[in-house]
């Protein structure tokens, strides 16, 4: 059966958690995006044809080596495929951003890192709006987050100091450029 959604909007979500995978797929479908979920990364390259997808999203629980192997296999079949290393709380927005961007479009931010001193650093390639959000360990109430920076910045180096109090119980930082370019910085425990 052919999908009524254009092929360029089709997304494959690969993750280990059936619950999270289902939530991301449903979130994408609610936006009118044709999304398919897979919770068996070992067989994903055999079960799915990369030519049918514009974006393939990988959940954080998929082992890095396995995700890299799958990316190579999918790229062999579709050089225009875009990949997203998805972070659950923002995965739907990450995929939407990847679908909106043009293949090969230059990044707004490069060399995005968290320094040992607790500063987010980046090279801004073109003026854009940048936000930095700290995500804390999930609790019974869900995931909490705090936006610690939000401003329009010009081209050049960017340094955003993060207060130590904002890093208490933090497990991830997300740097967002112009609402569609995501940089996920996992923090070590």
C-alpha positions in Angstrom: 0.0 0.0 0.0 1.4 3.4 -1.0 1.6 6.1 1.6 -0.3 9.3 1.0 2.6 11.3 2.6 5.3 12.3 0.1 8.3 10.0 0.3 10.5 12.9 1.3 8.6 13.2 4.5 8.9 9.5 5.6 10.8 8.8 8.8 12.2 5.6 10.4 12.7 5.8 14.2 15.1 3.2 15.5 15.3 2.7 19.3 15.4 0.1 22.0 12.4 1.2 24.1 9.1 0.3 22.7 7.4 2.9 24.8 9.7 5.8 23.8 9.8 4.6 20.2 6.0 4.5 20.1 5.7 8.0 21.6 8.0 9.5 19.0 6.3 7.7 16.1 2.9 8.9 17.4 4.2 12.4 17.9 5.4 12.5 14.3 2.2 11.1 12.9 0.2 13.7 14.8 2.2 16.3 12.8 1.2 14.5 9.5 4.6 12.9 9.1 4.6 9.3 7.9 6.7 7.6 10.6 7.6 3.9 11.1 9.2 2.5 14.3 11.7 -0.2 14.8 12.9 -1.6 18.1 15.2 -4.2 16.7 18.2 -2.4 15.4 20.0 -5.7 14.6 17.7 -6.3 11.7 16.8 -2.7 10.6 19.1 -2.6 7.6 17.6 -5.8 6.3 14.0 -4.9 7.1 13.9 -1.3 5.8 15.0 0.2 2.5 16.7 3.5 2.9 15.3 4.7 -0.4 11.9 5.0 1.3 13.0 7.5 4.0 14.2 11.1 4.1 15.3 10.8 7.8 16.3 8.0 10.1 16.3 8.8 13.8 18.3 6.8 16.3 17.4 6.7 20.0 20.1 7.2 22.6 20.0 3.6 23.8 21.1 2.2 20.4 24.8 1.5 20.9 27.0 4.0 19.1 28.9 1.4 17.0 25.7 -0.3 15.9 24.2 3.1 14.9 27.3 4.0 12.9 27.2 0.6 11.2 23.5 1.2 10.3 24.2 4.7 9.1 26.9 3.3 6.7 24.5 0.6 5.4 21.6 3.1 4.9 23.9 5.6 3.2 25.1 3.0 0.7 21.4 2.8 -0.4 20.5 6.4 -0.2 23.2 9.1 -0.2 20.6 11.8 0.6 19.3 10.2 3.8 19.6 12.4 6.9 20.3 11.0 10.3 19.2 12.3 13.7 20.7 11.2 17.0 17.5 11.6 18.9 17.1 12.7 22.5 13.6 11.5 23.8 12.2 14.7 25.1 12.9 16.6 21.9 13.1 13.8 19.3 9.9 14.9 17.5 11.3 18.4 17.1 14.7 17.1 16.0 13.1 15.0 13.3 10.9 17.9 12.2 14.0 20.1 12.0 15.8 17.5 9.9 12.9 17.3 7.5 12.7 21.1 7.1 16.5 21.5 6.4 17.9 21.0 3.0 20.3 18.1 2.5 23.8 19.4 2.6 22.7 22.8 4.1 25.5 24.4 6.1 25.3 24.2 9.9 24.6 27.4 11.8 26.7 26.2 14.7 29.9 24.1 14.6 32.2 22.7 17.2 29.5 22.7 19.9 31.0 21.5 23.2 30.8 21.7 27.0 34.1 22.8 28.5 35.3 21.4 31.8 34.6 24.8 33.3 30.9 24.5 32.5 30.7 26.7 29.4 28.9 25.8 26.2 31.2 26.9 23.4 30.4 27.0 19.7 31.5 28.6 16.5 28.5 30.5 15.0 28.7 30.3 11.3 25.8 32.7 10.6 23.7 35.0 12.8 20.9 33.0 14.4 18.8 32.6 17.6 20.5 30.2 20.0 19.0 28.7 23.1 20.6 26.3 25.7 18.5 24.1 27.8 19.5 21.8 30.7 17.6 18.5 31.1 17.6 16.9 34.5 17.3 13.2 35.4 13.8 12.0 35.0 11.6 11.6 38.1 8.1 10.3 38.7 6.9 13.7 37.5 8.8 13.3 34.2 11.8 15.2 32.8 12.4 18.7 34.0 14.4 21.3 32.1 15.6 24.8 32.5 16.4 27.2 29.6 19.7 28.9 30.6 20.3 31.0 27.5 18.2 32.4 24.7 19.4 35.2 22.4 20.1 36.2 18.8 23.9 36.0 18.2 26.2 37.0 15.5 28.8 35.1 13.5 31.9 34.2 15.5 32.8 32.4 18.8 30.1 31.8 21.3 30.6 31.1 25.0 27.7 30.5 27.3 28.6 30.0 31.0 26.3 27.5 32.8 25.9 28.1 36.5 26.9 25.1 38.7 23.4 25.1 40.3 21.9 24.6 36.8 24.0 21.5 36.3 22.8 19.7 39.5 21.2 16.4 38.5 21.6 17.4 34.9 22.1 14.6 32.3 21.9 16.5 29.0 22.3 19.9 27.5 20.5 20.8 24.2 21.8 23.7 22.1 19.2 24.9 19.6 19.9 27.2 16.6 16.9 28.8 14.9 14.5 26.1 16.1 15.6 23.5 13.6 19.3 22.7 14.3 19.9 20.7 17.5 23.1 19.9 19.2 22.7 17.3 22.1 25.5 17.3 24.7 25.1 14.3 27.0 26.7 14.8 30.4 28.5 11.9 32.1 27.2 10.7 35.4 
